[in-house]
């Protein structure tokens, strides 16, 4: 009979195989439901036997704890940038330089697509993923291991055999186009600015402090280089084939070129075909295939002499500007959108392009009827990059940004330091109110299953004019709406009732405070633990919190200073929405944090470096039990810096400059943990 340990080992291997087939090979053998059943079985076994949990288990992809910052890690081999070119002539010059430097010796060029993402270095020891580090400045980068572990196309344990005891593999973290579009739809619905392109979205995602948020965004990765490891094959191409055998995702768009003509053929072929790929690419990397020849060719101060990046020109087409319309967002932000004569750009027909804000319109010097040039930013978002002024009609008048809201007619306002104009009529601007209701009801906020069409009808009937009105709805009110029967009406009313007891962080997020997203909402809920305490917080107090700068702090203070917002919160509370939950709710989630000794009550402590006796998370827990607030950044309010090995140099310099005590773990333990 199979032991529990054997069951766990078998399930892990089975799940790893299915993850490899699904995320790397794109050839799943089982349904999502069957996969989820296997994962649930493994989770139940590990919950019953926590002593058998290992770091490389599939259940450990999303950690339970947030990071308070990223530790700087030095790269064993510098991550250098590549020389770029846009011209075939410069590719030929590179090919000639290599040939001359090798004394006419034969060589092969490996050509591979250049992915437009965030560079990453993975370290595997005995086949298990131990560390993931961003490129940073090329010499050292951020340790983002917890976040990278959430990416399912990256193996936590290598497959097969034959890999070195320590293996470093470098690649690119990417956000697929489909996921990019999904995230931007959500951000626009929530009144947040969309990501500019998939690369920015991938970079911003990987720098999230909460791995759970990273896991939700479905990042992907491709790998293309193995530094060091002299025991492996001399051929770079052969090394990539080994990576595939070990379960590491490598692009199929890799070729060996034995002549300059073959290089040109590769460049020409993928200039067209890359547009069919699910991720962003912006060129081709050309590398001398032989590692021995690479070493002979050497490096300049900034880049290897044995590689070059050929960048494709973005496709640019001309079309006519028909009109500019203005959209009102949930926060009141006004976004101008250009309506265009339909034109084919990079494989899709473009009819509209965002102009972002008034400054962009002014910089382009747009006139009505202009002929404009369109590109796709990141190969996906249409944008106007310039105007063909030579054929501008004398009858075209300058496009000027509107002064009043296109929905309610209120005079627009602009906050200092911001590019956007806003409609200040938060209460009576119909578009804003309907968008706020939809945001409040969204899954990550109050989690009320109500669609925009239903909200539109309820608003038109005067039944729901703001989020507090949701709690006055009765099932008989809903029967007035087309398509609502008794069962559906009761179900929606029940969902509204359940929403009263959502976590405080979700309800804060649902209020739609400008610049306050999910991460900041969690921080505010954990710190203040009630809406009343949050409403009383000062600008200075908010600025001291991690994740919150002056812009966010000012937005929070202004929100609670508005009588209309205070009235809304009072109405929500009167309706039974739990905005001031019992404090024991927080004690349960934070263990004994609030119940033990308070030697550091109200003090702010920063942790940096690697420690011998405890992990950073363990020290964070100990400090919180002592009453301290653990921050990721040093300020004049910092009580002391708890410093381990490889402490960030910037933190050390700032602590010294401010005269803040730098305490090692032995001193900290003696003073606060082992004291009599």
N, C-alpha and C positions, 0 to 999 in steps of 0.2 A: 504493500500500500504506500502511496506517495506521501511523504512527510510535508509539513507546511512549508519548510524551506525549499523543498523540491518543487512544490506547486508554484511558489513565488518565482523561482528561477525560470520555470517553464513558461509562465505567463509573461514574464519580462521579455524573454527571447521571442515569444510569439508576437507580442505587441511591437517590439522593435522591428521585426520583419515586416509587419503591416505598415508601420510608419515609413520605413524605407521605400516600400512599394508605392505608397500613396504620395509622399511628399518629395521623394527624390526621383523615382522612376515613372511617376504619374500612371501607374498601372495597378490600381487597387484590386484585391482579390475578394474582399468582404465588404458588406454594407457598413455605413456609418453606425447603424444601430448595433451591429454585431461587434464592431470595434469598441463602442462605448460599453457594451456588456463585459468585454474582456477587461477593460480598464476599471470598471466598477468592481469586478471580482478581485482584481489585484489590490485596489484601494482598501477593500474590506479586510483582506488578509493582512495587509501592512498595518492597518489601524489596530487590529487585534494583536499584532506582533511587531510593535514599533522598533524592537531591537534588531529586526531583520531589514529595516529600511536602509538603502544605500543611496549615495548621491547620484548614481547613474540610473536609478530606477525611473521608468517613464512617468511615474506619479509625481516626481520631483521637479518637473519642468517649470512650474509656477510656485515660487516660494511664498510663504505666508507673510513675510516681513518686508517692509519697505526699506530702501537704503536711504541713509541720510546724506549721501554724497558718493562720489566715486574716488577710489584710491588711485593715485598715479603709479604706474608701473613702467619701469624701463624696458625697452625692447632689447632682446639679446642681439638681434640684427636690426640695424636701422631700417625703418620703412620709408624709403626714398620715393620722391615723386618722379614722374617720367617726363622727358622732353616731349612737347606736343608739336604737331604739324598738321596743316590742312591741305598741303600741296603734295602731289605725286613726285614733283621734282625733289622735295626734301626727303621723301622716302627713298628715292634713288640715291641721294647723297649719303643717307645713313647706310644703305646697303654697300655703297662703295667704301665708306670709311671702315666698316667691319672687315671687308675683304682685304683692304690694304693693311689694317692692323694685324690680321692673321697671316700676312705674308702670302696671300693668294691661296691659302689652305681652304679646302672645301668646307662649307658649313650649311646648316639647315636653319630656316627661320620658322618658328612656331607662331602662327597667327591665331589670335583668339579675340572674341568680342570684348570690348571695353564696357563694362556695366556701370551705370550711373547711379551709384549708391554710396554707402559709407564703408570705408576700408576697415577690415577687422583682422586680427590675428588670434588664432585658436591654439592652445597648448593642450596636447593629449599626453598623458603619462600612463604607461601600461594599457593603452587603448581607451582610457577614460578621460572625458573632457574635464580639465582642471581649471582653465583660465581663458578668458576672452578679453582682449584689450584693443581699444580703438587706435587708429593711427596717431592721433594727437599731433605733436609737432614733429613726428618722425623718429624721435629719440625716446619719447615716453608718451604713454596714452592712458586713458581711463579704463579701469577694471570694470567691465560691464557684464561679468560672468552671469550674474543672476538673471539679467534680461535676455542674454543670448540663449540661455537654457530653455527659454520659452519658445524658441523658434524650432518648429517641428521638422524642418528639413535639415537641421544640424544634429548629427548623432551624438548622444551623450556617451555612448560606447561604440567603438569602431567594430566593424564586422570582420569576419574572416581571420586571417593570420598574416604574419610577415611584416607587420608595421614595426617601426623602431620603438624602443622603450619610451623615448620622448620624441614627439612629433609636433612640429610647428607647421601650420597650414594657414595661408593668407587668402582672403577673398573679399567679397563685397556683400554687405547687408542691403537688401532691396525691399521696396514695397511694390507689389504687383499693381498694374494699372487698375484692375477691377477693384482691388481693395482700396486704392487711392480714391477712386470715384465714390466708393461707399462711404469712406471717412469724410470726404468733403461734403457729401449730401447731408450727413449727420451734423457736421459743423455749421453748415449754412442754415439748417433747420433750427439749430440751437442759437443762432445769432452770432456765431464765432466766425472769424475770418478763415476762409479755406486755405489749405496748404498751397504754396505756389507751384510745387512740382513734387513728384514721387521721392526725389532725393531728399528734399527738405523734410518731407513727412517721415522718411525712414530715419534720418538723423535725429529729428525731434522725438521720435518714438523710442529710439534706443537710449536716449538720455533721460527718459522718464525715471523717476525715483521709485515707482511702484511697478514691479514685474507683472502684476495682474493686468495693468493697463496695456503693457507691451504685448502680453499674450492675446489680448482681444483684437490686436491690429494685424495679425497674420502676416508678419514679416517673412521674407524668404532670403535665401543666400546662395551664391555661387562661389566656388573656390578655384584658384588659378596659380598658386605658387607655393613651393616648399623650400624655404631657405635652409641652408645647412644640410645635415644628414648625409654625410659623405658615403655612408654605407649603401645608400639607394642608387638606382641607375643614374648614369651620367646624363641621359636624355630627359629634358624637361617634359616632353610629350609623354614619355614612358611613365614618368612620375605621376602625371595626371591620370593615366590609366590605372595605376595602383590606387590612387585616391578613390576612383569609382569602385574598385573592388572592396575597399574598406568602408564603403557607405557614405563617402563624402561627395556632396553634390558638385559635379563639374559640368560645364556647358558642353553640349554636343557641337557647338559652333567653334571647333578647334581644328586647324589644319596644318600640315607640314609642307612648307614651300621650299623647293630646291632651286628656284630662280626668281629674279625680280619680276618676270612676267607672271609667275604663279602667285606672287604677292599681290600684284595688281588685280588678277582674276578674283582673289579672295576679297579684296576691298570692294570691287565692283559688285560681286554677287551679294554680299551682306549689306551693301548700301540699300538694296531693295528689300531683301528678305527679313532684315531685322525689324521692319515695321510690323511684321506679323507676330512678333514675340510678345509674351505677356508682361515683360518688364522693360524698363528703360535702358537703352544703350546709346552711347554717343560717339562710338568709334571702334577702332581695332588696335590691339596692342601687338606689336611685332617684337619677338624675342629670339635671340640666338639660342638654339635648342640645347647645345652641349654645355653642361655646367662647367666643365674644364675650360672651354673656350670663353665662357662668361668671366671666369676668374682672370684669365689672361687679358681680356679686354678692359676689365676694371671699372672704375667709377669716377665721375667728376664729384665736386663737392655736393651737388644736389641730386644727381641722377645717375643710373647705370649707363655705361657706354654701349651695352649689349641689347638695349631695348629702346623702343620709341613708340609713342601713341599717335596714331593717325586719327584725327577728329573729323567726323562728317559735318558738312555744312547743314545747318537747319534749313528745311525746305521753306521757302518764302514765296508767297503768291500775292497778287494784287487783286483787289475787289473794291466795290463801291460802298461807301457808308450811306445807308438809307435813313437812319434816324438814331437818336439816343434816347433811351427810356431810363427811368429811375426806380429802383426797387427799395422797399422799406423792410429792414430786418427786424428781428425780435427786440434788439437793443435800441432800435430807432436809427441805426446807421443807414445812410443812404448810399446805395451802390449804383453807379451808372453802368449801363449795358449798351453796347453798340449793336444795332441791327444791320446786317450786311446782305448784299447780294450773295446768294449761295455760291460757294466756291470749294473745290476739292483741295484739301490740305492733308498731306501725309496719310492718304487713304480714306479719309472721312470728309463728308460735306459739312462745311462750317457756315452757320447762318448768324451766329451771335458771338460776341467776344466781350469779356468784362473789361471795363476801363478803370476799375478799382476806386479812383477818387478824383476830386477836382484837380489835384496837382498833376495827375497824369494827363488829363484833358488839356490843361494849360501847357504842359511841356510839349505835347504833340502838336499844339496849335491847330486843333481840329476845326474844320469848317463843314457846314452842311454840304452834302454831295461830294465830299472829297473821295479820291481814290487812295486807299490805304493798303499797306503791306501787312500780311498776316503770317505769323509763325505759330507753331505749337510749342509752348514752353514745356520742357520735359517730354516732348512728343505727345502731349495729351491736352493741354489747356490752350485754346486759341487766344492769341493776344495781338493787339495792334502794335507794331514796332516802329512804324514810320509812315509818313504821308508823302505821296507823289505830288509835290507842290507845283511841278512844272506844267501839269495839266489841270490845275485847279480852276474852276469856273469863277468868273468875276462876280457871278450872282450868289455864290455861296457865302453865307454869313458865319461868323465865328460861333462855335459851340460854347455856350457859357453855362456853368453849373447852376442848377435851380436854387432859388433862395427860400422856397417854401415846400413843405411836405406835399408830395403828389397825392397823398391819400386824404389827409385831414386839413391841409392848408396852413398848418402852423409854420411860423418862421423858423428856419433851421439855425442850429448853433454849432459851434466848433470848439472842442476842448483844447486848451493849450498843449502843444506837443503832439497832437494827434492829427492824422491826415484826413480822417473821415468827418463828414458833417452828420449831425443827428437831429431827428425830430424830437423835441422836448415834451411833446404831448403824450406822455406815457399812458395816461388813463383813457383818453378818448380817441386815440388814433386806432381805428379798427384793425389795420394790418398788424400793428404791434401787439395789440391785445390778443388777437387770435393766435399769433405766433407764440406769445408767452404762455397761453393756456396749453398749446400743443407741447411746448417744452416742459412745462410743469407735469404734464401727464405722461411724459416719455418714460421708458423702461428704467433709465438710470436715475430718475427723479422720483415722482410719486407712483410711477408704475401703474397708471390707469389705462386700460386698453381702449383708447378712444381715438379715432382717426380724424384727419383734418376736415373731411366732408361733414362729419357729425358736428364738429366744433363750429364749422361755418353755419350750419343750420341752427344750432342752439344760439349762436350769437345773433343771427338774423331775427330770431323769434324773441330776443331779449331775455332768454332764460339763463344764459351764461355770458356775462360781460367781462369777468375777470376770474382768476383762479379760485377765489373764495366762493364764487357763485356755484362752483361744481358741487359743493357740499350742501347746497339747498335743493339739488335735483331730486325729484321723486320719479318712481317708475312710470306713473301716469303722465308725467311731463314728456318722457321719452316716447310714449306711444303716439305723440303728435308728429313724430318724425317718420318719413318714408322708410319702410323696410324694418322698422322696430316692432317686434312682437313682444308679448308679455315676458317670455323667457329671457330674451336679449336685454330687455329693460331692467329686469331684476338683477341680471348678471352685472351690468354696468354699475348700477347703484351699489351692489355688493363690493365691486372693485374700488369704488370711490370710498366706501366705508373702510375697507382694509388699508387704503393709502394713508389714513390718519396715523398709522403706527409704523410708517417707514422709518429707517434710520435717520437720525438728525442730519448726517452728511448729505443724504439723498434729498432731503427737503430743502436744505440750504442751496444745493445745486439747482433745485427746481425753482427757486425764487428768481433765478435769472439775473443775479447781480453782475454788472458789467465786468468782464475780465476774470470772473470767478468760475473756473471749471471744476471738474471732478476732484482733481488732486488737491486744489486749494480748499474745496469744500470739506474734504476729509480732514485736512489740517485744522481748519476752523472748528469743526465739530469736536475733534480730539482735544483741542486746547481749551475752548470755552464751555463746551458741554451743555449749552443752552442758548436759545436765540436771544434771550434777555441779556445774558452776559456778553454775547457777541455784539449786540446793539450798543452796549455801554463801553466797548473797547475804544481806545484812543488810536490815533494815527501812529504815534510813536510805538505803542504796544504792538500793533499789527506789523510794523516794519521790522520788529525784532524776530518775527517768526520765519523759519525756513520756508522757501517757495513763495514768499510774499515780498514784493518790492514796493516802492512808493506809489506807483500807478495803481496797483491792486488795492493797497491800503487806502488810498484816497477814494477809490471807487466804493469800497465797503463803507467808509465813514459817511460819504455823501448819500449812499443808499438809505442808511438808517436815519439820516438827518431829514429826509424827505417825509413830510407828514402823511402823504398818500401811501407810502410804503409802510409806515408805522400803523396806519389804519388797516391796511391789508393784513398785516401780521396779527393784529388784534382780532380781526374777523376770522382768520384761520384758526387761531387759538380758541376763540369762542365756539367754533364749529367742532372742536375736539381734536384738531390736528396736533400731534405731540411734538411741539417745537421746544418745550422745556421738559425733557424726559427726566425721570427719577435718576439720581446720581448713581444708584447701584447698577444701573445699566452699563455705565462706563467702568465701574469697578469690576464687573464680570468680564469685560473685554480686555481689561488691562491687568488681570491677575491680582497680585498683591501690591501693585504699584502705589495705590492710594492708602494702604493700610500699615506700611512698615515705617521705620524710623525716617525722620525728615531732616537729617543733618545738612542737606543741601537745598532745603526748601526755598524755591524761588530763584535759585542760582542757575545761570546758563553755562553749560559746559560743552566744549567741542572735542570730538574724538578724531584722531588721525593716526594712520599707520597700522602696522601688523603687530599683534601681541602674542606673548608666549603662554600666559596662564589662561586667558579667556579669549573668545572671539569678540569682534567689535559689537555684534548684536548682544552678546552676553553682558559686555560692559555697559551698553546702552540700557539694558534692563536693570542692572545694578544701580546705575545713576538715577533712573526714574524712581526706583524704590526708595532712594535717598531724598527724593523730592526735587531733583534737578530737572531742568529743561535741557534736552540735548539738541544742539543746533549744528548745522553743517558749515556755518560760516562764522568767522571771528569778527567781533565788533568790540567797542569799548565796554559793552555790557557783559562780555565773557568773563566768568569767574576764574577758570583755568583751562588749559589745553591738556587733555590726556593724550600723551604722545607715545607711539610705538615705533618699531623699526620702519624705515622707508616712509617716514612722515612727509607729507606734501611740503615742499620748500616754501611755497607761497604762504601757507598757514604759519609756518615757523617764523618767517620774516615779519608777518603782520603781528604775531603775538609779541615778538621782541620789540617791534616798533611801538606797540601800545603798552608795553610793560606788563603783559599778562603772564602769569606763572605757567611754565611748561613742566608738567608733572609726568614722570614715568610711571609704569604700572606698579613697580615695587613700592614707591612712595604712596601712590593712591591706595594700594591694598593695605599698607600699614596704617595709613591715616584714617581710612573710612570703612574698611572691610574687617580687618583683623584687630581692630581696636578693642580694648577690654570693655 
